[in-house]
Structure formats: C-alpha cells, structure tokens
Amino acid sequence: MAAVLRKLIQGRLPALAGVLCRRSGNEGHLFLNSSGSTLMQPRCGYSSPTESVIVEMDKATGVALLKLNIPPVNSLSLPLLTELAIVLDKLEMDKHCRGLILTSAVPNIFSAGLNLFDMMDKPNEHYSEFWRAVQEIWIKLYGSSLANIAAINGSSPAGGCLLALCSDYRIMANNPHFTIGLNETRLGIVAPFWFKDTLLNTVGKRTTEISLNLGALYSPTEALSLHLVDRLVPETQLLSAATEEMGRWLQVPDHARQITKSMIRKSTLEGLLNQREADIKNFVEFISRDSIQKSLQFYAQSLQKQKQHIHPPSSSCRQQISSVTFARSPWYSLIQRS
Ligand SMILES: CC/C=C\C/C=C\C/C=C\CC/C=C/CC(=O)SCCNC(=O)CCNC(=O)[C@H](O)C(C)(C)COP(=O)(O)OP(=O)(O)OC[C@H]1O[C@@H](n2cnc3c(N)ncnc32)[C@H](O)[C@@H]1OP(=O)(O)O
C-alpha cells in the first residue's frame, strides 16, 4: 500500500508529494514525507486501558467501531483527548483497519465538546497543553487515511460537532431532542479558524456565516437540510446504517480514496499545520482573559442551574430545546439579571 501510494504520488501527482507531514509530527494518516514514503510506525494492537475510548474491531471487514465513553456527557478533557490520539494512531497503523465508525457509548450524547473545566481557572501551561491536544485530534481525524463515518447518537455541540465534521460521512439519529452545531459564540468564545474552515468545507459560506455568528444549534432535521449531516435514521438503525454506508466507502480502492481525500482537505489542514504554535499562543492569550473566563464561568454555572430550575426536556417539542439552549448562554444570564 505504501509502495502504491509512493508510486502514484511521485509518478502521477507530483504536487501531492511531500505534503503536510513535514510540519505535522503525526505518523500515519494522510501525511507523506518529502520523498513520498509513508511515516507509519510498525503495526501494533490497540486498546484503551481506562475504557474511556472503546474500540471494537471487526476483523472480517477491517472496520473499527470507536465509542466515546466518558459519562455524563463525553466532554473532551485533556486525558480523553490524549487517549483518543493514541487509539487513532494505533488504528491508523493497523494494516487490517480500513474504516472507522465514531459514535458514543453514552446515551443521548455524542459529545458535549471541549471540557469547559480545562479552559477555566488554569495556568497558561495547561491551556497550552490542552489546545495542542485539541489540535492533534483535529489533525488526526480530519487527515485520517481511514474511511471515517460518524454515527451521531446524541447531542453534539461545539467540539462534539467538530469531531463529527471531521468524518467523511455523518449519519444522525433522528431524535428531535438532539442538537448539533458550533455554538461557541453563545458561550462568549470564538470558534478558531480551523473549526470555521471545517464547517465551511461542509456546508458552504452562507450557512457558516449564519451558524457561527449565531452559535446555532440545529435539530437533526435542520442539520440535514443544511448538509451538516448527510442522513437521518431512527436511533435503533444508526449503527446498521453506518455499517452499511461504510460498505459503500470500502468498495473504493483505498489508495484512490485516500489521495482524493488528501487533495480535498490538504489546504485546510495546512492552514493549521503551518501555524500551530501561533494558534496555541492565540488561544492561551484569548482564553486567559478575565472577560472570557467570566463568560465561561457564567456558562458553566448556567448548565448546573438548569438542573435545579428546568426539568429536562421530556416532550417532543423542539422549541423547548431551543429555549433551554439559549437559557444556557451567559448573555441570557446577564439579561435575566438586569
Ligand atoms: C481574537 C480571538 C480569535 C480567535 C479565538 C482564539 C482561540 C479560540 C478560543 C476558544 C475556542 C474554544 C473552543 C471551544 C469549543 C467547545 O467545545 S466549548 C464547549 C461547548 N459545549 C457546550 O456548550 C455544551 C454544554 N453542555 C450542554 O449543552 C449539555 O450538557 C448537553 C446538551 C451536552 C447534555 O445535556 P444534559 O444531558 O441535560 O446534561 P447536563 O447539562 O445536565 O450536564 C451533565 C453534567 O455535565 C456537565 N457538562 C456539560 N457539558 C460540559 C462540558 N462541555 N464540559 C464540562 N462539563 C460539562 C454539566 O455541567 C453537568 O455537570 P454536573 O452534573 O451538574 O456537575
């Protein structure tokens, strides 16, 4: 496979030779070194010692089912991101693995996005390490050489939505209680340029403009209409639909699909790979501001207060979800106080 890729890239697609990996420091994935040789490590097994990332490998099909398993909401903490990075590397290095289905083991939640507490009241060194780990996961997932399908079986705000956006295809459970979107502005923070680019590549400029500025969270039906997700299925059929869809992706020879994916995603990946350190510096400077810390604190408190004051949404009325989501915004807290 490495030989085929080398030949194709050196012989027929010289422009692709030497892309991406020189600055990435990532082994495997779609990154090739300047001589066109792959940077994959020797094959090895994989398992997650703490079971916060469950991997079920179907040896017959070469498809790995990866379930995030950090109750209550699969928030992406530094330990989870670190563990996920190790698992992704191992899958990428496994010569038998061709496809990855990403889902959640936590009922009703795909992922609540970045762990708020990793961005609050911490020293700058922690923010820096945390942001590097977030970047790493995006680079590994968005640049993965595996066919990657997200089986979105619950709510998926912010960083959770980003995880799904990294996939090649998104199938969501058609449950009106679930929401998905990049809601960062509602927390008083800003989605970084590479979150924005990933959304832009998926849904186009106008939808990105509206979604990001408003911090919009969408129901599955709305997400489908915006092409934020590709397909809706009843919850009970989600994994079988993802497996069936994976079959379609695996019918294409790996090298052809991988090079095609690399061509399409290369410039977006380079956008971050070319300025990782500057992006980390920017994040640390931004997140450590007093005003941003206050916004995050309001937001985290409002999440906890919701528990005390608002019953969890039990009816099928989507309006209720929207108002709960809005009520969690720090700005709403401020309006309420004034
Ligand atoms: C000039 C500047 C230019 C550029 C900027 C530079 C850099 C960029 C800067 C910053 C960008 C940072 C990017 C961040 C992206 C993110 O991902 S931020 C996280 C956003 N996440 C959310 O908004 C989701 C919040 N959670 C929810 O909406 C709900 O919890 C959810 C719908 C997921 C589930 O609802 P429900 O089942 O009712 O559960 P609860 O709400 O009751 O929650 C259960 C407990 O979990 C805690 N929790 C929820 N979300 C998080 C989280 N993200 N992190 C940590 N903890 C979380 C919640 O508080 C409850 O805790 P408790 O049991 O009360 O202790």
The ligand as a MOL file (V3000), in Angstrom:
LIG
                    3D

  0  0  0     0  0            999 V3000
M  V30 BEGIN CTAB
M  V30 COUNTS 65 67 0 0 0
M  V30 BEGIN ATOM
M  V30 1 C -9.2270 37.1200 18.8250 0
M  V30 2 C -9.6760 35.7330 19.0930 0
M  V30 3 C -9.7630 34.9090 17.8920 0
M  V30 4 C -9.8870 33.5870 17.9190 0
M  V30 5 C -10.0720 32.8100 19.1530 0
M  V30 6 C -8.9080 32.0350 19.5050 0
M  V30 7 C -8.9860 30.8490 20.0020 0
M  V30 8 C -10.3120 30.1630 20.2440 0
M  V30 9 C -10.7840 30.3060 21.6160 0
M  V30 10 C -11.6650 29.4970 22.1430 0
M  V30 11 C -12.3050 28.3880 21.4120 0
M  V30 12 C -12.5910 27.2530 22.3320 0
M  V30 13 C -13.4500 26.2500 21.6550 0
M  V30 14 C -14.3440 25.5530 22.3540 0
M  V30 15 C -15.2130 24.5610 21.7380 0
M  V30 16 C -16.0530 23.8040 22.7310 0
M  V30 17 O -16.2980 22.6600 22.5340 0
M  V30 18 S -16.6210 24.6120 24.1240 0
M  V30 19 C -17.7610 23.5160 24.9080 0
M  V30 20 C -19.1170 23.8180 24.4240 0
M  V30 21 N -20.0440 22.8460 24.8950 0
M  V30 22 C -21.3010 23.1440 25.1510 0
M  V30 23 O -21.7570 24.2510 25.0250 0
M  V30 24 C -22.1650 22.0220 25.6660 0
M  V30 25 C -22.6380 22.2750 27.0460 0
M  V30 26 N -23.4490 21.1680 27.5240 0
M  V30 27 C -24.7320 21.0110 27.1830 0
M  V30 28 O -25.3040 21.7380 26.4040 0
M  V30 29 C -25.4280 19.8630 27.8350 0
M  V30 30 O -24.6830 19.4410 28.9230 0
M  V30 31 C -25.6760 18.6640 26.8990 0
M  V30 32 C -26.7180 19.0250 25.8360 0
M  V30 33 C -24.3890 18.1970 26.2340 0
M  V30 34 C -26.2280 17.4880 27.7540 0
M  V30 35 O -27.3570 17.9210 28.4610 0
M  V30 36 P -27.8680 17.0390 29.7040 0
M  V30 37 O -27.9480 15.6170 29.3320 0
M  V30 38 O -29.0920 17.7130 30.2080 0
M  V30 39 O -26.6840 17.1130 30.7600 0
M  V30 40 P -26.3340 18.3310 31.7450 0
M  V30 41 O -26.4170 19.6210 31.0390 0
M  V30 42 O -27.1130 18.1810 32.9960 0
M  V30 43 O -24.7870 18.0530 32.0170 0
M  V30 44 C -24.3790 16.9750 32.8410 0
M  V30 45 C -23.1000 17.3830 33.5470 0
M  V30 46 O -22.0820 17.5730 32.5570 0
M  V30 47 C -21.5330 18.8920 32.7000 0
M  V30 48 N -21.1150 19.3630 31.3650 0
M  V30 49 C -21.8810 19.5620 30.3080 0
M  V30 50 N -21.1590 19.9870 29.2580 0
M  V30 51 C -19.8850 20.0650 29.6910 0
M  V30 52 C -18.6630 20.4440 29.0700 0
M  V30 53 N -18.5880 20.8290 27.7810 0
M  V30 54 N -17.5510 20.4070 29.8090 0
M  V30 55 C -17.5740 20.0190 31.1030 0
M  V30 56 N -18.7190 19.6420 31.7490 0
M  V30 57 C -19.8540 19.6660 31.0400 0
M  V30 58 C -22.6590 19.7030 33.2900 0
M  V30 59 O -22.1690 20.8450 33.9240 0
M  V30 60 C -23.2450 18.7210 34.2670 0
M  V30 61 O -22.3910 18.6860 35.3850 0
M  V30 62 P -22.9570 18.4100 36.8610 0
M  V30 63 O -23.5220 17.0270 36.8270 0
M  V30 64 O -24.0230 19.4690 37.0990 0
M  V30 65 O -21.7900 18.5760 37.7550 0
M  V30 END ATOM
M  V30 BEGIN BOND
M  V30 1 1 1 2
M  V30 2 1 2 3
M  V30 3 2 3 4
M  V30 4 1 4 5
M  V30 5 1 5 6
M  V30 6 2 6 7
M  V30 7 1 7 8
M  V30 8 1 8 9
M  V30 9 2 9 10
M  V30 10 1 10 11
M  V30 11 1 11 12
M  V30 12 1 12 13
M  V30 13 2 13 14
M  V30 14 1 14 15
M  V30 15 1 15 16
M  V30 16 2 16 17
M  V30 17 1 16 18
M  V30 18 1 18 19
M  V30 19 1 19 20
M  V30 20 1 20 21
M  V30 21 1 21 22
M  V30 22 2 22 23
M  V30 23 1 22 24
M  V30 24 1 24 25
M  V30 25 1 25 26
M  V30 26 1 26 27
M  V30 27 2 27 28
M  V30 28 1 27 29
M  V30 29 1 29 30
M  V30 30 1 29 31
M  V30 31 1 31 32
M  V30 32 1 31 33
M  V30 33 1 31 34
M  V30 34 1 34 35
M  V30 35 1 35 36
M  V30 36 2 36 37
M  V30 37 1 36 38
M  V30 38 1 36 39
M  V30 39 1 39 40
M  V30 40 2 40 41
M  V30 41 1 40 42
M  V30 42 1 40 43
M  V30 43 1 43 44
M  V30 44 1 44 45
M  V30 45 1 45 46
M  V30 46 1 45 60
M  V30 47 1 46 47
M  V30 48 1 47 48
M  V30 49 1 47 58
M  V30 50 1 48 49
M  V30 51 1 48 57
M  V30 52 2 49 50
M  V30 53 1 50 51
M  V30 54 1 51 52
M  V30 55 2 51 57
M  V30 56 1 52 53
M  V30 57 2 52 54
M  V30 58 1 54 55
M  V30 59 2 55 56
M  V30 60 1 56 57
M  V30 61 1 58 59
M  V30 62 1 58 60
M  V30 63 1 60 61
M  V30 64 1 61 62
M  V30 65 2 62 63
M  V30 66 1 62 64
M  V30 67 1 62 65
M  V30 END BOND
M  V30 END CTAB
M  END
